Structure formats: structure tokens, C-alpha cells
Amino acid sequence: MQGRTNPAGVGRAGAGNVSVRGIAGALLLALLAGCSSIMTPDREPPPKLTALEGGLPVRALWSTSFGAKLEGQYQRFAPVVEGGKLFVADGEGRVASLDAASGKTLWVVETKAKISAGLGSGEGLLLAGTRNAEVLALRKDDGFQPGRWQGSVGGQNRRAPRAFRT
């Protein structure tokens, strides 16, 4: 192969050549050494926690159980608390309103939708995202679900939807 020379030795393994792996390894070692210098034992320890005195006694006013398994798993959705009411939902599509002070059930609605995201709220509505890429809306007062308030969002809902005026 005359006429083709490689004076710098690029692309050949051998003495005096630096490979990409070698450079990457050196950078990795430098980064690790830098991280260890951040965690020095010379740092001052955090202050010790002190016991609280004169705390208020806490007691449960009421408790309830709500929820059904969806495909063998419990869905744990955060409740919505507004206007003295607590709104809860489960993965099988049940939505309920409870009196926040007493725990008394005000209404329960069976939507038959597989709810995949917790409840959201706004503009007098409760909103729930479903596994079928829908958002369901129910009135907070009575749980009524007008058909016109159901729409598709193009993908499974993982977060509680919200409603607001623009």
C-alpha cells in the first residue's frame, strides 16, 4: 500500500496512541474523584433534634374505607377536599362525596370507567382521568355526569385533571 501513510498513527493500537476508551476512562475517574472531594468528613454534623413539648393531642374524628381493586391492585388516589366535603374515587369508577366533619356519605356514583388518575376539580366539577384516555366530569353537588362532559385526551391519564376558566 504505497502512497498511504499514517504519520500520526491514527487508528492504530500501539504505544503512544490515545484511544477514546482511555479518554472516557480518565474522565470517569476524574468525575468520581471530584464527587468524593465534595463529601468530606470535615463537615459539621447537622444539629440534634429536640423533643417538642406541649403538643396538641390528635384523635381521629372518623374513618372509612373506600376503594376496590382494579386488576388485582388497589389504586391510591389522593382525595379532593373542598367546601367541607371530601371527594374520593377508586379504580373501578366509583366516585363518592363525604361530609368532611362527620364522614357521612353524601352520594356515590358508579361511572363504570376504569379510573387511572386521581380526582381533580374546578369550576364546580370533579374530574377523573381514565385508562381509555378520557376525562370524566361530575358535578360536585350531586355527582351527576352529563354526557357532554366526557372527552378524549389521546393517552392514558396519569395525573389528576383540572378545570379552570381561560
Summary of the structure (lengths in Angstrom):
residues: 166
radius of gyration: 30.0
end to end distance: 73.5
largest distance: 94.4
contacts: 364
relative contact order: 0.11
helix: 13%
strand: 28%
